[in-house]
Amino acid sequence: MENYRKERTVDQPCPCPFPNLPSDTPEVRVKDGSKIRNLMRFALSRIEEKPASAEQPGTQEGSQVTAGSLEKLCRQIVFTGTGTSVSKAITCVEILKRRVHGLHQNTTLVHRTVQEVWEPLVPDAGLDSLTVSRNVPCIWVLLSRDSLDSNQPGYQAPGSFDALWAQALKEEAGAPRHSHKKKRVGTGTGRGKGMRKHPGRPGETRKSVGHARGGHE
């Protein structure tokens, strides 16, 4: 590909894997350049039960829903992230679950097709344009105040994450702790301070130089 340059990238549409969602369900699309505080401000304004804030109307980052409909709270919200933004989407989900208790979760992992169009560096070299298709991982997370189907593979009940951490901490506290300090083992080549055998007289010992002269070290 040294004779080509990437001209553009086209993301193929990925339909929502959660059927029968209400039409007013907001979809938060997490991207690499999205800021978590902006995403969470919008998500909390749609699902957290609190008095409406006096924020200026506008479109929040990562969503297609305008702030004109922020007065009505939603029962469900969807987070989605593709490629490197998957971890950021998971972070937003966990923050929202700790802020709004009692949310049911359903997680689905799919692959999204991304097409890259490559053009030759020298148009007159006789090279054709290339279209490369890549499948990148994509995560969809549905958070709902209402109960979801517990038979789904990605279902997670409210509070199950906290119980998992509590069990992990309990097991860690009961596990024996091993010391990481290494015991120094002599190699036999250093000079000790105690009594040692004289190399020329087997069976005999000699004192250190300071004691042999009657002085102090």
C-alpha positions as CSV (number, residue, x, y, z in Angstrom):
1,M,0.0,0.0,0.0
2,E,3.0,2.3,-0.3
3,N,1.7,3.6,-3.6
4,Y,-1.7,4.5,-2.2
5,R,-3.2,7.1,0.2
6,K,-6.4,6.8,2.2
7,E,-9.0,9.0,0.6
8,R,-12.0,8.5,3.0
9,T,-13.6,6.2,5.4
10,V,-17.2,5.2,5.2
11,D,-19.0,3.7,8.2
12,Q,-21.8,1.3,7.2
13,P,-25.0,1.7,9.2
14,C,-25.4,-0.7,12.1
15,P,-29.0,-1.3,13.1
16,C,-29.9,-1.3,16.8
17,P,-30.0,-4.9,18.1
18,F,-32.8,-4.1,20.6
19,P,-36.2,-4.4,19.0
20,N,-39.4,-2.8,20.1
21,L,-37.8,0.2,21.8
22,P,-40.0,3.3,22.4
23,S,-39.5,5.9,19.8
24,D,-38.3,8.5,22.3
25,T,-35.4,6.2,23.6
26,P,-32.2,8.3,23.3
27,E,-29.2,6.8,21.7
28,V,-25.8,8.0,22.9
29,R,-23.1,7.4,20.3
30,V,-19.7,7.4,22.0
31,K,-16.8,8.4,19.8
32,D,-13.1,8.8,20.3
33,G,-13.2,12.5,20.6
34,S,-16.3,12.6,22.8
35,K,-15.9,14.0,26.4
36,I,-17.4,11.8,29.1
37,R,-18.7,14.8,31.1
38,N,-20.8,16.0,28.1
39,L,-22.1,12.5,27.4
40,M,-23.1,12.0,31.1
41,R,-24.7,15.4,31.3
42,F,-27.1,14.5,28.5
43,A,-27.7,11.0,29.7
44,L,-28.5,12.1,33.3
45,S,-30.8,14.8,32.0
46,R,-32.9,12.2,30.2
47,I,-33.1,9.4,32.8
48,E,-32.3,10.9,36.2
49,E,-35.3,11.9,38.3
50,K,-34.5,15.5,39.4
51,P,-35.9,19.0,38.7
52,A,-35.2,20.3,35.2
53,S,-32.1,22.4,35.0
54,A,-31.9,25.8,33.4
55,E,-29.5,24.7,30.7
56,Q,-29.6,26.4,27.3
57,P,-31.3,24.3,24.6
58,G,-29.1,22.6,22.1
59,T,-27.9,19.2,20.9
60,Q,-25.7,17.3,23.3
61,E,-22.6,15.6,22.0
62,G,-22.9,12.0,20.9
63,S,-26.7,12.1,20.5
64,Q,-29.3,12.9,17.9
65,V,-32.0,14.1,20.4
66,T,-32.4,17.8,20.9
67,A,-32.6,19.4,24.3
68,G,-36.1,20.7,23.6
69,S,-37.5,17.3,24.7
70,L,-35.4,17.0,27.9
71,E,-38.4,17.8,30.2
72,K,-39.8,14.2,29.7
73,L,-37.7,11.5,31.4
74,C,-37.1,8.3,29.5
75,R,-37.4,4.8,30.9
76,Q,-34.6,3.5,28.7
77,I,-31.4,4.7,27.2
78,V,-28.9,3.2,24.8
79,F,-25.1,3.5,24.6
80,T,-23.1,2.5,21.6
81,G,-19.4,2.6,20.8
82,T,-17.3,1.3,17.9
83,G,-13.6,0.2,17.9
84,T,-11.4,2.1,20.3
85,S,-14.5,3.9,21.8
86,V,-15.9,0.7,23.2
87,S,-14.1,1.1,26.6
88,K,-15.3,4.7,26.8
89,A,-18.9,3.6,26.3
90,I,-18.5,1.0,29.1
91,T,-17.2,3.7,31.4
92,C,-20.2,5.9,30.7
93,V,-22.5,2.9,31.4
94,E,-20.9,2.2,34.8
95,I,-21.0,5.8,35.8
96,L,-24.7,6.1,35.0
97,K,-25.5,2.8,36.9
98,R,-23.8,4.2,40.0
99,R,-25.7,7.5,39.7
100,V,-29.1,6.0,38.9
101,H,-29.8,2.9,40.9
102,G,-32.1,0.0,39.9
103,L,-31.2,0.0,36.2
104,H,-31.5,-3.3,34.2
105,Q,-28.8,-3.8,31.6
106,N,-28.6,-5.8,28.4
107,T,-25.3,-5.8,26.5
108,T,-24.8,-7.0,22.9
109,L,-21.5,-7.3,20.9
110,V,-21.6,-7.1,17.1
111,H,-19.3,-6.2,14.3
112,R,-19.6,-3.1,12.2
113,T,-18.3,-2.8,8.6
114,V,-16.0,0.1,7.9
115,Q,-15.0,0.7,4.3
116,E,-11.7,2.5,3.4
117,V,-11.2,4.0,0.0
118,W,-7.6,4.2,-1.2
119,E,-6.5,6.2,-4.2
120,P,-3.1,5.9,-6.0
121,L,-0.5,8.5,-5.3
122,V,0.3,8.8,-9.0
123,P,-3.0,8.8,-11.1
124,D,-1.1,8.1,-14.3
125,A,0.6,5.0,-13.0
126,G,-2.2,2.8,-14.1
127,L,-3.3,1.8,-10.6
128,D,-7.0,1.4,-9.7
129,S,-8.8,2.7,-6.7
130,L,-9.1,0.2,-3.8
131,T,-11.9,-0.3,-1.4
132,V,-11.0,-2.2,1.8
133,S,-13.7,-3.5,4.1
134,R,-12.9,-4.0,7.8
135,N,-15.0,-5.5,10.5
136,V,-14.6,-3.6,13.8
137,P,-16.2,-4.6,17.2
138,C,-19.2,-2.6,18.3
139,I,-21.0,-2.6,21.6
140,W,-24.6,-1.8,22.3
141,V,-25.8,-1.4,25.9
142,L,-29.4,-0.9,26.9
143,L,-30.2,0.5,30.3
144,S,-33.8,0.4,31.5
145,R,-35.8,1.2,34.6
146,D,-38.2,-1.5,33.6
147,S,-37.5,-5.2,33.8
148,L,-35.8,-6.8,30.8
149,D,-35.7,-10.4,29.5
150,S,-33.4,-12.2,32.0
151,N,-33.0,-15.1,29.5
152,Q,-30.9,-12.9,27.2
153,P,-27.1,-13.7,27.2
154,G,-26.1,-10.1,27.9
155,Y,-28.6,-9.5,30.7
156,Q,-27.4,-8.0,34.0
157,A,-29.7,-7.4,36.9
158,P,-29.5,-4.3,39.1
159,G,-26.8,-4.5,41.7
160,S,-25.2,-7.6,40.3
161,F,-22.0,-5.7,39.5
162,D,-21.7,-4.5,43.1
163,A,-22.3,-8.1,44.4
164,L,-19.5,-9.3,42.0
165,W,-17.1,-6.8,43.4
166,A,-18.0,-7.7,47.0
167,Q,-17.4,-11.4,46.3
168,A,-14.0,-10.5,44.7
169,L,-13.0,-8.4,47.7
170,K,-14.0,-11.2,50.1
171,E,-11.9,-13.8,48.2
172,E,-9.0,-11.4,48.1
173,A,-9.1,-10.8,51.9
174,G,-9.2,-14.5,52.6
175,A,-6.3,-15.4,50.3
176,P,-2.9,-15.8,52.1
177,R,-0.5,-13.0,51.5
178,H,3.0,-13.9,50.4
179,S,6.0,-11.7,51.1
180,H,7.7,-10.3,48.1
181,K,11.0,-9.7,49.9
182,K,13.8,-11.7,48.5
183,K,16.2,-13.3,50.9
184,R,19.8,-12.4,50.3
185,V,22.0,-15.4,49.7
186,G,25.7,-15.1,50.0
187,T,27.8,-16.1,47.1
188,G,30.8,-17.0,49.2
189,T,33.1,-14.5,47.5
190,G,32.6,-11.6,49.9
191,R,34.6,-10.8,53.1
192,G,32.6,-11.5,56.3
193,K,33.0,-9.8,59.6
194,G,33.0,-12.9,61.7
195,M,35.5,-15.7,62.3
196,R,36.7,-17.5,59.2
197,K,39.2,-20.2,58.4
198,H,42.7,-19.4,57.3
199,P,43.2,-20.4,53.7
200,G,46.7,-21.7,54.4
201,R,46.0,-23.6,57.7
202,P,43.1,-26.0,57.6
203,G,41.1,-26.2,60.8
204,E,42.4,-22.9,62.2
205,T,40.6,-19.6,62.5
206,R,41.8,-16.1,62.6
207,K,40.3,-12.9,63.9
208,S,39.6,-9.8,61.9
209,V,42.4,-7.3,61.4
210,G,41.1,-4.9,64.0
211,H,41.0,-7.6,66.8
212,A,44.4,-8.9,65.8
213,R,46.0,-5.6,66.5
214,G,44.2,-5.1,69.8
215,G,42.3,-2.0,68.5
216,H,38.7,-1.3,67.7
217,E,37.1,-1.2,64.4
